[in-house]
Amino acid sequence: MSCPLCGEDTLRAFRPFCSKRCADIDLAKWLNGSYAVPLQREEDAETTSEPTDGYQPRPH
């Protein structure tokens, strides 16, 4: 298995990374927002999620 950041062989202690350095770099990317889960677009959300209890949100 190779490290997803640098491509070196992984070490058991840091798997899936090759070192603490690569593991820390990956963690920093998560913490500063470089990695993000994409959200559903507003146009799609309006068509797929209809309120079922009659609730109508008011504009801000």
Secondary structure, 3 states (H helix, E strand, C coil): CECCCCCCECCHHHCCCCCHHHHHHHHHHHHCCCCCCCCCCHHHHHHHCCCCCCCCCCCC
